[in-house]
Amino acid sequence: MSTVVVVSACLVGFPTRYDGRSDLSREVLAEAPDCTLVPVCPEQLGGLPTPRPPHYCQRGTGEDVLAGRSRVVSAEGADVSAAFLRGAQLVARLAELVGAREAWLKEGSPSCGVRWTTSAGATVAGPGVTAALLLSRGLELRGFA
C-alpha cells in the first residue's frame, strides 16, 4: 500500500497560486510514484478566488493566527483570517479522512509554508496557517520551494 500524502496543489501543476499560476515541483514529481498524492489548496478551500491578492500574516506566523494573536490580511488590508482558518481546518479534516500522515507543502506561503512564511511583507521563520494546524495534529511536513 502506498503512502498517502496531502500536497499543495500548485506543486503538482494546478494553477492555484494567488497569481493564478502553478509552481510545479520536479522534486515532488520525482517522489510521487511511491505515493498517493491528494492535492489541496487551503486558500481555495477556504473560499478565496484564484487569482487573488497576495496575503500575509499581519504579525508572526500561522501559529499566531491559530492562537488568535494575529490575522491574515491581503495586500489591500482586508482581513481574510476566517478563510485561511476554514481552509486549514478542511485540509486537516481531509488528511484525517484519507489517512495521510504526511503533507508536502509550498514553502513561504502564508497557508502552506513549513519552515518560513510571509509576515507583514517580510520572510519570517515559522509555519503558515495550514502547516501550523497540520503540525499540531501530528503530521510530518516537508516544505518545497
Secondary structure, DSSP 8 states (H G I E B T S, - for coil): --EEEEEEGGGGT-S-STTS-----HHHHHHGGGEEEEEE-HHHHTT--SS---EEESSS-HHHHHTTS--EEETT--B-HHHHHHHHHHHHHHHHHHT--EEEEETT-TTT-SSEEEETTEEEES--HHHHHHHHTT-EEEEE-
